[in-house]
Amino acid sequence: MQKIAFIHYAYYLITFNCRCLPLSHLLVHSSWLADKELDDNPAKLKEYVLNKLEKMPSDIRYYIEKTELDVILLVPLRYRHPWELMFGNISKGNVCVGGDALHPMTPDLGQGGCCALEDGVVLARFLGEAFSKHIKEKDEEDDQFKRIEESLKKYAKERRWRSIDVIATAYMVGSIQQAESKLVTFLRDNILAAFLASQYLKKSGYDCGKLNSS
C-alpha cells in the first residue's frame, strides 16, 4: 500500500499558558517586536504586550498579568510571498504540503486555519475520486503510486491559486490596517472601511467541493 505524506505546521507568535485556565493563546503581530531585547526577556515581553493592550477589557489583561514568565513563548510569525507559490512545488511524487507549510499568512483575515481545513477536504476529495474508480482487487503498487501522484497534482493545482489569493489579500488588508501614513489612515477610516470588511466575508466563501461518501 502506498503511503501519502501530508506536511503541516503552524506558528504562533506569543503563547500565554495561563495556569488559572486550561490553555490560552494570544497572537501578536510581528511588527510589534521591533526590539530584539524582547526575544530573550519574558518580563519585558509581558510588559510590552500589556502596554499594547492597555485599552483592552480588564478581563483580558488580568489573565496575561497572572501568566507566569516561564510559560511565555515567542515564535516568529511566518509569511510566504505569493510568487513563491506561483513557481514552487506543492506536490512531488506521493508527498504534498498543506496548512501553514503551504500558505503561511498574516492573521489579518483570520483564514489561516480555515485554509488548512480546505486543504484537507480538497485532498480527500481527489484521493477519494482516484481510489473509487476502477480499483482492482490486486492493485499493482505502481498503479497506486500513479493515482496518488495524479491526485496530488490536481490538489496542488486547485490549492495554488486559492492560497495566492488569500495570502495576498491578507497582506494587503494588514498593511492598510497597520499603516501610519496620515493619507492611508484617512482613506482607510473614511473610504476603504467597507471594502476591507467585505474581504473578510468574500475570502471565507470558498467551495471545497463535495466528498463522495461511497
Accessible surface in RSA format (square Angstrom, percent):
REM  Atomic radii and reference values for relative SASA: ProtOr
REM  Chains: A
REM  Algorithm: Lee & Richards
REM  Probe-radius: 1.40
REM  Slices: 20
REM RES _ NUM      All-atoms   Total-Side   Main-Chain    Non-polar    All polar
REM                ABS   REL    ABS   REL    ABS   REL    ABS   REL    ABS   REL
RES MET A   1   181.35  93.9 123.86  82.0  57.50 136.9 112.69  95.8  68.67  91.0
RES GLN A   2    30.38  17.0  19.92  14.6  10.46  24.9   2.02   4.3  28.36  21.5
RES LYS A   3   171.09  83.5 163.79 100.5   7.29  17.4 110.37  99.3  60.72  64.7
RES ILE A   4    66.45  37.8  36.21  27.0  30.24  72.9  36.77  26.5  29.68  80.5
RES ALA A   5    43.07  39.6  34.83  53.7   8.24  18.7  41.81  58.9   1.26   3.3
RES PHE A   6    82.55  41.3  54.04  33.5  28.51  74.2  54.04  32.8  28.51  81.6
RES ILE A   7    80.66  45.9  77.30  57.6   3.36   8.1  80.66  58.1   0.00   0.0
RES HIS A   8    92.13  50.4  64.94  45.1  27.19  69.6  45.96  47.4  46.17  53.7
RES TYR A   9    85.05  39.7  79.24  45.1   5.81  15.1  63.11  47.4  21.94  27.1
RES ALA A  10    55.77  51.3  29.17  45.0  26.60  60.5  29.17  41.1  26.60  70.5
RES TYR A  11    66.18  30.9  52.07  29.6  14.12  36.7  22.34  16.8  43.84  54.0
RES TYR A  12    97.34  45.4  94.78  53.9   2.55   6.6  51.22  38.5  46.12  56.9
RES LEU A  13     2.29   1.3   2.29   1.6   0.00   0.0   2.29   1.6   0.00   0.0
RES ILE A  14     0.15   0.1   0.00   0.0   0.15   0.4   0.10   0.1   0.05   0.1
RES THR A  15    18.91  13.4  18.87  19.1   0.03   0.1  10.92  14.7   7.99  12.1
RES PHE A  16     2.69   1.3   2.69   1.7   0.00   0.0   2.69   1.6   0.00   0.0
RES ASN A  17    53.15  36.7  53.15  51.4   0.00   0.0   5.94  14.3  47.21  45.6
RES CYS A  18     2.18   1.7   1.78   2.0   0.40   1.0   0.59   1.5   1.59   1.7
RES ARG A  19   149.77  62.9 112.69  57.4  37.08  88.3  60.50  82.7  89.27  54.1
RES CYS A  20    74.18  56.1  34.73  38.7  39.45  92.7  45.81 116.1  28.37  30.6
RES LEU A  21    70.67  39.4  62.38  44.6   8.28  20.8  66.40  46.6   4.27  11.5
RES PRO A  22   131.37  95.7  99.52  90.7  31.86 115.8 113.62  93.8  17.75 110.3
RES LEU A  23   101.22  56.4  77.02  55.1  24.19  60.8  77.02  54.1  24.19  65.1
RES SER A  24    35.98  30.4  30.81  41.1   5.17  11.9   8.31  17.7  27.67  38.8
RES HIS A  25    86.76  47.4  56.64  39.4  30.13  77.1  27.72  28.6  59.04  68.7
RES LEU A  26    37.90  21.1  36.84  26.4   1.06   2.7  37.90  26.6   0.00   0.0
RES LEU A  27    91.85  51.2  67.15  48.0  24.70  62.1  67.53  47.4  24.33  65.5
RES VAL A  28     6.37   4.2   1.82   1.7   4.55  11.0   5.08   4.4   1.29   3.5
RES HIS A  29    52.76  28.8  51.60  35.9   1.17   3.0  22.57  23.3  30.19  35.1
RES SER A  30    60.06  50.8  50.50  67.4   9.56  22.0  21.34  45.4  38.72  54.2
RES SER A  31    75.20  63.5  43.89  58.6  31.32  72.1  52.84 112.5  22.36  31.3
RES TRP A  32    61.68  24.8  58.73  28.4   2.94   6.9  42.95  22.9  18.72  30.4
RES LEU A  33    32.66  18.2  13.61   9.7  19.05  47.9  13.66   9.6  19.00  51.1
RES ALA A  34    92.66  85.2  58.83  90.8  33.83  77.0  69.83  98.3  22.83  60.5
RES ASP A  35    66.85  46.8  58.76  58.5   8.09  19.1  26.76  63.0  40.09  40.0
RES LYS A  36   173.99  84.9 165.10 101.3   8.88  21.1 108.60  97.8  65.39  69.6
RES GLU A  37   105.08  60.3  93.98  71.1  11.10  26.4  44.96  87.0  60.12  49.1
RES LEU A  38     7.28   4.1   7.02   5.0   0.26   0.6   7.02   4.9   0.26   0.7
RES ASP A  39    74.88  52.5  55.01  54.8  19.87  47.0  13.41  31.6  61.47  61.3
RES ASP A  40   132.98  93.1 102.67 102.2  30.31  71.7  38.87  91.5  94.10  93.9
RES ASN A  41    49.68  34.3  48.29  46.7   1.39   3.4   7.97  19.2  41.70  40.3
RES PRO A  42    53.39  38.9  51.75  47.2   1.64   6.0  52.98  43.7   0.41   2.6
RES ALA A  43    50.04  46.0  42.96  66.3   7.08  16.1  44.47  62.6   5.56  14.7
RES LYS A  44    91.57  44.7  88.25  54.1   3.32   7.9  55.52  50.0  36.05  38.4
RES LEU A  45     4.18   2.3   4.18   3.0   0.00   0.0   4.18   2.9   0.00   0.0
RES LYS A  46    30.99  15.1  30.99  19.0   0.00   0.0  14.20  12.8  16.79  17.9
RES GLU A  47   103.42  59.4 100.48  76.0   2.94   7.0  32.64  63.1  70.78  57.8
RES TYR A  48    60.97  28.5  58.93  33.5   2.04   5.3  44.78  33.7  16.19  20.0
RES VAL A  49     0.52   0.3   0.52   0.5   0.00   0.0   0.52   0.5   0.00   0.0
RES LEU A  50    25.02  13.9  24.89  17.8   0.14   0.3  24.96  17.5   0.06   0.2
RES ASN A  51    89.66  61.8  81.99  79.2   7.67  18.5  24.28  58.4  65.38  63.2
RES LYS A  52    99.37  48.5  72.39  44.4  26.99  64.3  26.41  23.8  72.97  77.7
RES LEU A  53    19.52  10.9  19.25  13.8   0.27   0.7  19.52  13.7   0.00   0.0
RES GLU A  54   118.90  68.3  96.35  72.9  22.55  53.7  22.14  42.8  96.75  79.0
RES LYS A  55   195.13  95.2 159.50  97.9  35.63  84.8 109.44  98.5  85.69  91.3
RES MET A  56    82.34  42.6  72.88  48.2   9.46  22.5  41.16  35.0  41.18  54.6
RES PRO A  57    83.06  60.5  70.64  64.4  12.42  45.2  82.80  68.4   0.26   1.6
RES SER A  58    86.97  73.5  76.64 102.3  10.33  23.8  49.73 105.9  37.24  52.2
RES ASP A  59   100.99  70.7  99.44  99.0   1.55   3.7  23.34  54.9  77.64  77.4
RES ILE A  60    65.74  37.4  62.09  46.3   3.65   8.8  65.24  47.0   0.50   1.3
RES ARG A  61    56.94  23.9  56.94  29.0   0.00   0.0   9.75  13.3  47.19  28.6
RES TYR A  62   103.91  48.5 102.86  58.5   1.06   2.7  67.94  51.1  35.97  44.3
RES TYR A  63    79.43  37.1  79.43  45.2   0.00   0.0  38.51  28.9  40.92  50.4
RES ILE A  64     8.60   4.9   8.60   6.4   0.00   0.0   8.60   6.2   0.00   0.0
RES GLU A  65    82.15  47.2  66.70  50.5  15.45  36.8  22.07  42.7  60.08  49.0
RES LYS A  66   119.66  58.4  98.97  60.7  20.69  49.3  45.01  40.5  74.66  79.5
RES THR A  67     1.05   0.7   0.00   0.0   1.05   2.5   0.43   0.6   0.62   0.9
RES GLU A  68    85.32  49.0  77.73  58.8   7.59  18.1  36.18  70.0  49.14  40.1
RES LEU A  69    78.96  44.0  73.99  52.9   4.97  12.5  74.09  52.0   4.87  13.1
RES ASP A  70   105.53  73.9  69.74  69.4  35.79  84.6  51.77 121.8  53.76  53.6
RES VAL A  71    22.90  15.1  19.00  17.2   3.90   9.4  21.99  19.1   0.91   2.5
RES ILE A  72    14.09   8.0   0.18   0.1  13.90  33.5   0.18   0.1  13.90  37.7
RES LEU A  73   102.85  57.3 100.62  72.0   2.23   5.6 102.46  72.0   0.39   1.1
RES LEU A  74    51.77  28.8  23.05  16.5  28.72  72.2  23.05  16.2  28.72  77.3
RES VAL A  75    53.91  35.5  53.60  48.5   0.31   0.7  53.91  46.8   0.00   0.0
RES PRO A  76    68.31  49.8  63.75  58.1   4.55  16.6  68.25  56.3   0.06   0.4
RES LEU A  77    42.75  23.8  23.15  16.6  19.61  49.3  23.17  16.3  19.59  52.7
RES ARG A  78   103.20  43.3  98.55  50.2   4.64  11.1  23.94  32.7  79.26  48.0
RES TYR A  79    66.90  31.2  37.75  21.5  29.15  75.9  31.15  23.4  35.76  44.1
RES ARG A  80    60.30  25.3  58.88  30.0   1.42   3.4   7.03   9.6  53.28  32.3
RES HIS A  81    71.20  38.9  71.20  49.5   0.00   0.0  40.43  41.7  30.77  35.8
RES PRO A  82    18.24  13.3  18.24  16.6   0.00   0.0  18.24  15.1   0.00   0.0
RES TRP A  83   145.05  58.2 144.25  69.8   0.80   1.9 125.97  67.2  19.08  31.0
RES GLU A  84    80.23  46.1  67.58  51.1  12.65  30.1  33.60  65.0  46.62  38.1
RES LEU A  85     7.00   3.9   6.77   4.8   0.23   0.6   7.00   4.9   0.00   0.0
RES MET A  86    79.59  41.2  62.19  41.2  17.40  41.4  44.86  38.1  34.73  46.0
RES PHE A  87   170.24  85.2 137.02  84.9  33.22  86.4 142.28  86.3  27.96  80.0
RES GLY A  88    29.69  36.6   0.00   N/A  29.69  36.6  27.46  75.4   2.22   5.0
RES ASN A  89   130.36  89.9  98.12  94.8  32.23  77.6  17.76  42.7 112.60 108.8
RES ILE A  90     5.90   3.4   1.54   1.1   4.37  10.5   2.57   1.8   3.34   9.1
RES SER A  91    24.31  20.5   5.78   7.7  18.53  42.7   3.02   6.4  21.29  29.8
RES LYS A  92   164.29  80.1 154.13  94.6  10.16  24.2 101.74  91.6  62.55  66.6
RES GLY A  93    18.25  22.5   0.00   N/A  18.25  22.5  12.91  35.4   5.35  12.0
RES ASN A  94    33.23  22.9  33.14  32.0   0.09   0.2   0.00   0.0  33.23  32.1
RES VAL A  95    55.73  36.7  55.17  49.9   0.55   1.3  55.17  47.9   0.55   1.5
RES CYS A  96     0.79   0.6   0.00   0.0   0.79   1.9   0.79   2.0   0.00   0.0
RES VAL A  97    33.33  21.9  33.33  30.2   0.00   0.0  33.33  29.0   0.00   0.0
RES GLY A  98     0.00   0.0   0.00   N/A   0.00   0.0   0.00   0.0   0.00   0.0
RES GLY A  99     0.86   1.1   0.00   N/A   0.86   1.1   0.50   1.4   0.36   0.8
RES ASP A 100    26.44  18.5  26.44  26.3   0.00   0.0   1.21   2.8  25.24  25.2
RES ALA A 101     7.92   7.3   1.95   3.0   5.97  13.6   1.95   2.7   5.97  15.8
RES LEU A 102     1.32   0.7   1.27   0.9   0.05   0.1   1.32   0.9   0.00   0.0
RES HIS A 103     0.02   0.0   0.02   0.0   0.00   0.0   0.02   0.0   0.00   0.0
RES PRO A 104     7.79   5.7   6.62   6.0   1.18   4.3   7.79   6.4   0.00   0.0
RES MET A 105    16.12   8.3   3.40   2.2  12.72  30.3   3.01   2.6  13.11  17.4
RES THR A 106    24.88  17.7  23.81  24.1   1.07   2.5  23.63  31.7   1.25   1.9
RES PRO A 107    51.94  37.9  30.88  28.1  21.07  76.6  38.24  31.6  13.70  85.2
RES ASP A 108    12.99   9.1   3.33   3.3   9.66  22.8   6.37  15.0   6.61   6.6
RES LEU A 109     7.63   4.2   0.36   0.3   7.27  18.3   0.60   0.4   7.02  18.9
RES GLY A 110    54.76  67.5   0.00   N/A  54.76  67.5  35.75  98.1  19.01  42.6
RES GLN A 111    13.16   7.4  12.00   8.8   1.16   2.8   0.13   0.3  13.03   9.9
RES GLY A 112    21.53  26.5   0.00   N/A  21.53  26.5  14.95  41.0   6.57  14.7
RES GLY A 113    53.69  66.2   0.00   N/A  53.69  66.2  39.83 109.3  13.86  31.0
RES CYS A 114    56.02  42.4  52.67  58.7   3.35   7.9  10.24  25.9  45.78  49.4
RES CYS A 115     0.03   0.0   0.03   0.0   0.00   0.0   0.00   0.0   0.03   0.0
RES ALA A 116    23.86  21.9  16.41  25.3   7.45  17.0  16.76  23.6   7.10  18.8
RES LEU A 117   134.11  74.7 129.93  93.0   4.18  10.5 132.56  93.1   1.55   4.2
RES GLU A 118    15.56   8.9  14.50  11.0   1.05   2.5   9.57  18.5   5.98   4.9
RES ASP A 119     0.00   0.0   0.00   0.0   0.00   0.0   0.00   0.0   0.00   0.0
RES GLY A 120    32.09  39.6   0.00   N/A  32.09  39.6  26.96  74.0   5.13  11.5
RES VAL A 121    49.55  32.6  47.42  42.9   2.13   5.1  49.09  42.7   0.45   1.2
RES VAL A 122     0.00   0.0   0.00   0.0   0.00   0.0   0.00   0.0   0.00   0.0
RES LEU A 123    15.99   8.9  15.99  11.4   0.00   0.0  15.99  11.2   0.00   0.0
RES ALA A 124    47.04  43.3  35.79  55.2  11.25  25.6  41.21  58.0   5.83  15.4
RES ARG A 125    34.50  14.5  31.56  16.1   2.94   7.0   7.87  10.8  26.63  16.1
RES PHE A 126    24.14  12.1  22.03  13.6   2.11   5.5  22.08  13.4   2.06   5.9
RES LEU A 127    28.19  15.7  27.44  19.6   0.74   1.9  27.78  19.5   0.41   1.1
RES GLY A 128    34.86  43.0   0.00   N/A  34.86  43.0  31.92  87.6   2.94   6.6
RES GLU A 129    62.02  35.6  60.61  45.9   1.41   3.4  23.60  45.6  38.42  31.4
RES ALA A 130    20.04  18.4   7.91  12.2  12.13  27.6  18.91  26.6   1.13   3.0
RES PHE A 131    54.07  27.1  47.66  29.5   6.41  16.7  48.03  29.1   6.04  17.3
RES SER A 132    61.03  51.6  23.56  31.4  37.46  86.3  27.46  58.5  33.57  47.0
RES LYS A 133   124.26  60.6 117.01  71.8   7.25  17.3  71.37  64.2  52.90  56.3
RES HIS A 134   175.03  95.7 142.19  98.8  32.85  84.0 108.76 112.1  66.27  77.1
RES ILE A 135    83.08  47.3  50.10  37.3  32.97  79.5  50.65  36.5  32.42  88.0
RES LYS A 136   153.02  74.7 142.06  87.2  10.96  26.1  93.04  83.7  59.98  63.9
RES GLU A 137   180.49 103.6 138.31 104.6  42.18 100.4  61.60 119.1 118.89  97.1
RES LYS A 138   186.79  91.1 168.14 103.2  18.64  44.4 117.36 105.6  69.43  74.0
RES ASP A 139    32.71  22.9  12.42  12.4  20.29  48.0   6.88  16.2  25.83  25.8
RES GLU A 140   117.15  67.3 113.74  86.1   3.41   8.1  39.21  75.8  77.94  63.6
RES GLU A 141   106.24  61.0 100.10  75.7   6.15  14.6  28.61  55.3  77.63  63.4
RES ASP A 142   103.43  72.5 100.84 100.4   2.59   6.1  21.08  49.6  82.35  82.1
RES ASP A 143    58.02  40.6  56.14  55.9   1.89   4.5  10.27  24.2  47.75  47.6
RES GLN A 144    20.05  11.2  20.05  14.7   0.00   0.0   0.11   0.2  19.94  15.1
RES PHE A 145    67.16  33.6  67.16  41.6   0.00   0.0  67.16  40.7   0.00   0.0
RES LYS A 146   128.73  62.8 128.03  78.6   0.70   1.7  75.26  67.7  53.47  57.0
RES ARG A 147    48.84  20.5  46.11  23.5   2.73   6.5  34.44  47.1  14.40   8.7
RES ILE A 148     1.73   1.0   1.73   1.3   0.00   0.0   1.73   1.2   0.00   0.0
RES GLU A 149    45.65  26.2  45.37  34.3   0.28   0.7   1.65   3.2  44.00  35.9
RES GLU A 150    87.74  50.4  87.74  66.4   0.00   0.0  38.45  74.4  49.28  40.2
RES SER A 151     2.90   2.4   2.10   2.8   0.80   1.8   0.65   1.4   2.24   3.1
RES LEU A 152     0.17   0.1   0.17   0.1   0.00   0.0   0.17   0.1   0.00   0.0
RES LYS A 153   108.22  52.8 101.98  62.6   6.24  14.9  63.25  56.9  44.97  47.9
RES LYS A 154   113.92  55.6 108.53  66.6   5.39  12.8  58.36  52.5  55.56  59.2
RES TYR A 155     0.00   0.0   0.00   0.0   0.00   0.0   0.00   0.0   0.00   0.0
RES ALA A 156     6.38   5.9   6.38   9.8   0.00   0.0   6.38   9.0   0.00   0.0
RES LYS A 157   158.59  77.4 151.41  92.9   7.17  17.1  97.65  87.9  60.94  64.9
RES GLU A 158    55.12  31.6  39.90  30.2  15.22  36.2  30.93  59.8  24.19  19.7
RES ARG A 159     0.01   0.0   0.01   0.0   0.00   0.0   0.00   0.0   0.01   0.0
RES ARG A 160    44.13  18.5  44.13  22.5   0.00   0.0   5.91   8.1  38.23  23.2
RES TRP A 161   146.05  58.6 141.84  68.7   4.21   9.9 121.58  64.8  24.47  39.7
RES ARG A 162    24.09  10.1  16.75   8.5   7.34  17.5  13.43  18.4  10.65   6.5
RES SER A 163     0.07   0.1   0.00   0.0   0.07   0.2   0.07   0.1   0.00   0.0
RES ILE A 164    14.58   8.3  14.58  10.9   0.00   0.0  14.58  10.5   0.00   0.0
RES ASP A 165    56.00  39.2  49.68  49.4   6.32  14.9  22.08  52.0  33.92  33.8
RES VAL A 166     0.00   0.0   0.00   0.0   0.00   0.0   0.00   0.0   0.00   0.0
RES ILE A 167     0.00   0.0   0.00   0.0   0.00   0.0   0.00   0.0   0.00   0.0
RES ALA A 168    42.58  39.2  35.62  55.0   6.97  15.8  38.55  54.3   4.04  10.7
RES THR A 169    12.69   9.0   9.97  10.1   2.73   6.5   2.98   4.0   9.71  14.7
RES ALA A 170     0.01   0.0   0.01   0.0   0.00   0.0   0.01   0.0   0.00   0.0
RES TYR A 171   113.53  53.0 112.19  63.8   1.34   3.5  64.99  48.8  48.54  59.8
RES MET A 172    65.93  34.1  61.89  41.0   4.04   9.6  63.17  53.7   2.76   3.7
RES VAL A 173     0.00   0.0   0.00   0.0   0.00   0.0   0.00   0.0   0.00   0.0
RES GLY A 174     2.96   3.7   0.00   N/A   2.96   3.7   2.92   8.0   0.04   0.1
RES SER A 175    56.80  48.0  39.27  52.4  17.52  40.4  39.61  84.3  17.19  24.1
RES ILE A 176    28.79  16.4  27.80  20.7   1.00   2.4  28.79  20.7   0.00   0.0
RES GLN A 177    65.65  36.7  49.38  36.1  16.27  38.7  18.70  39.8  46.95  35.6
RES GLN A 178    78.58  43.9  56.52  41.3  22.06  52.5  43.17  91.9  35.41  26.9
RES ALA A 179    25.19  23.2   9.81  15.1  15.38  35.0  19.02  26.8   6.17  16.3
RES GLU A 180   165.40  95.0 135.86 102.8  29.54  70.3  53.59 103.6 111.82  91.3
RES SER A 181    56.89  48.1  41.22  55.0  15.67  36.1  38.93  82.9  17.96  25.2
RES LYS A 182   183.77  89.7 173.98 106.7   9.79  23.3 118.93 107.0  64.84  69.1
RES LEU A 183   121.07  67.4 113.77  81.4   7.30  18.4 118.33  83.1   2.75   7.4
RES VAL A 184    47.83  31.5  47.82  43.3   0.01   0.0  47.83  41.6   0.00   0.0
RES THR A 185    30.21  21.5  29.92  30.3   0.29   0.7  18.94  25.4  11.27  17.0
RES PHE A 186   116.51  58.3 111.50  69.1   5.01  13.0 116.44  70.6   0.07   0.2
RES LEU A 187    59.20  33.0  59.20  42.4   0.00   0.0  59.20  41.6   0.00   0.0
RES ARG A 188    47.79  20.1  47.31  24.1   0.48   1.1  13.32  18.2  34.47  20.9
RES ASP A 189    91.10  63.8  64.24  63.9  26.86  63.5  27.29  64.2  63.81  63.6
RES ASN A 190    94.81  65.4  59.05  57.1  35.76  86.1  16.01  38.5  78.80  76.2
RES ILE A 191   110.24  62.7  87.93  65.5  22.31  53.8  92.67  66.7  17.58  47.7
RES LEU A 192    50.43  28.1  50.43  36.1   0.00   0.0  50.43  35.4   0.00   0.0
RES ALA A 193    54.50  50.1  46.47  71.7   8.03  18.3  50.19  70.7   4.31  11.4
RES ALA A 194    80.10  73.7  64.96 100.2  15.15  34.5  73.49 103.5   6.61  17.5
RES PHE A 195    88.54  44.3  81.34  50.4   7.20  18.7  87.03  52.8   1.52   4.3
RES LEU A 196    10.02   5.6  10.02   7.2   0.00   0.0  10.02   7.0   0.00   0.0
RES ALA A 197    55.89  51.4  50.31  77.6   5.59  12.7  52.96  74.6   2.94   7.8
RES SER A 198    48.74  41.2  42.48  56.7   6.26  14.4  41.90  89.2   6.84   9.6
RES GLN A 199    12.92   7.2  12.92   9.4   0.00   0.0   0.01   0.0  12.91   9.8
RES TYR A 200    81.98  38.3  76.35  43.4   5.63  14.6  64.91  48.8  17.07  21.0
RES LEU A 201   141.66  78.9 133.41  95.4   8.25  20.7 133.75  93.9   7.90  21.3
RES LYS A 202   137.54  67.1 117.25  71.9  20.29  48.3  76.76  69.1  60.78  64.7
RES LYS A 203    17.92   8.7  17.53  10.8   0.39   0.9   2.93   2.6  14.98  16.0
RES SER A 204    59.99  50.7  35.81  47.8  24.18  55.7  22.03  46.9  37.96  53.2
RES GLY A 205    67.55  83.3   0.00   N/A  67.55  83.3  36.86 101.2  30.69  68.7
RES TYR A 206    60.93  28.4  34.60  19.7  26.33  68.5  34.95  26.3  25.98  32.0
RES ASP A 207   122.89  86.1  99.53  99.1  23.36  55.2  43.52 102.4  79.37  79.2
RES CYS A 208    21.88  16.6  18.44  20.6   3.44   8.1   6.04  15.3  15.85  17.1
RES GLY A 209    35.06  43.2   0.00   N/A  35.06  43.2  21.07  57.8  13.99  31.3
RES LYS A 210   187.75  91.6 165.09 101.3  22.65  53.9 113.53 102.2  74.22  79.1
RES LEU A 211    87.07  48.5  71.80  51.4  15.27  38.4  71.80  50.4  15.27  41.1
RES ASN A 212    97.84  67.5  65.93  63.7  31.91  76.8  25.79  62.1  72.05  69.6
RES SER A 213   121.83 102.9  80.45 107.4  41.37  95.3  54.65 116.4  67.18  94.1
RES SER A 214   118.39 100.0  60.21  80.3  58.19 134.0  83.45 177.7  34.94  49.0
END  Absolute sums over single chains surface
CHAIN  1 A    13464.4      11080.4       2384.0       7917.7       5546.6
END  Absolute sums over all chains
TOTAL         13464.4      11080.4       2384.0       7917.7       5546.6
